[in-house]
Amino acid sequence: MRTPDDVLAVLRSLRAADPPTHGGRVLSYVYDHGRPELDELVREAAIAFLPVNGLDPTTFTSVAILERDLVAFSREVLRGGSDVVGSVTSGGTESCLLAVKSARDIWRGGHGGAGRRATLVMPTTAHPAFRKAAHYLDLTLVEVPVEAGTGVVDAERLLRAVDDVTTGGAPPALVVVSAPSYPFGVLDPVAEVAAGAASRGVPVHVDACIGGWLLPWWPGETPAWDFAVSGVTSISTDLHKYGYAPKGASVVLYRGRERHRAQYFATADWPGYPVVNPTVLGSRSATALAAAWAVVQVLGPSGYAELVERTASATQRVREVVGEIRGLCVFGHPAAGLLAVVADHGVAPQDRVDPFVLVDRARELGWLLQGQPALTQSDGTVLPRTAHLTLTAVTADVVEELGAALVAAADAARGLPAPAPDRSLIASVAEHGLPTELAGVMSTLEALDTRLVPDLLIQLLAAVIDPDVA
Ligand SMILES: Cc1ncc(COP(=O)(O)O)c(C=O)c1O
């Protein structure tokens, strides 16, 4: 038997081997406000709610109050009126999944019952949570290529895809656009798409999982993308991203109570308690809900405005630095704190900086960027290989260090192509885990037929937690 002290020591040492979640050096996955007192608040709030079961807000009435407050605050931020309602979920994927479920069930109600297969139309850049939703909920997915130079979908083209689906049968159950998209941080033409979709009677979901707590306070003019746009019927917005809550909290909102109700599952067809679940889980922790509520209460609109202002100034500075690096540029026109950097093909190959090599060189310097493989879209156009940076409020504290690291990493990477694809690397990863230099693995994955990649990824990741694999 281990003592609690021993067990805690093990947990601490495991955590020490993780990348730093604070300090701005991990430029994806984590969102750091840079304010230690908020971390303390989150800890206390989570501990207070640790034993609570969020399954039943009529028993644990605290849960209902926290959720109601968060829904009310979010809808105000997203300029929704009293016809906008929704739920707190466990994260972006669940919010997106539920928005699709609601749209599918309403579509089935109006278009021929449970047997028919609904369609979801979205740009190539929409988050894979929607692929997952289509897969889980049995929808046909129609993907529309985005402009290869900007990463933005053309509204007319998206609407033509809607018309194509409609011509073949019933209209799509849902159109999805992003505010902004994760890979490139660019904003889709929400107002144009929503107006066109509304005139065709098709609902529009705006995936603001990443931008929903950022864009409302972003300085300068951002084209309208929220509930102020009349054709927008649902929005997902993650508290555990730029809402600066710990992982496990997101909000999905709907225009119209019917849409929200269609997200629920309820049954009395068993001999136990009557079941009514708004979200995917049954029993669920209320820790993230309580922590998110606490963060929102303390920050309020002015706190978010301040954090966004810091994020925006850091982003501006990083864009300037990247703009001055020979062989590298920012891809497209990012709307907020997410940047994708791409090799500058306007310079000679010996001056170019390959994003995958940049990621490896930056990692050596202690900064974690995220490599994003090139993608050939269904029309043959190619979205480039990029390196992704998610910048947060804490970036403002380290922006000059980050800039210097990017310059140094680019200097070390300049003129070096990423290793050529090599299938044997995949077998080696399966046997020995990921190498420290990832460029070769990334270029190999990029070169594979995208239909083959999922199985490989599943094998690799399942092995990581398989007790019988070293
Ligand atoms: C635009 C967008 N949508 C959905 C998601 C999925 O969110 P989660 O990872 O919380 O499930 C993400 C995650 O990065 C995202 O950026």
The ligand as a Gaussian input file, in Angstrom:
#p B3LYP/6-31G(d) Opt

LIG

0 1
 C      -12.880000      26.194000     -33.513000
 C      -12.866000      25.005000     -32.595000
 N      -13.965000      24.241000     -32.475000
 C      -14.021000      23.173000     -31.676000
 C      -12.917000      22.797000     -30.937000
 C      -12.982000      21.572000     -30.073000
 O      -12.849000      21.922000     -28.740000
 P      -12.442000      20.876000     -27.589000
 O      -11.009000      20.515000     -27.829000
 O      -12.661000      21.675000     -26.351000
 O      -13.328000      19.718000     -27.666000
 C      -11.750000      23.560000     -31.032000
 C      -10.544000      23.174000     -30.296000
 O       -9.472000      23.722000     -30.470000
 C      -11.716000      24.697000     -31.883000
 O      -10.624000      25.440000     -32.014000

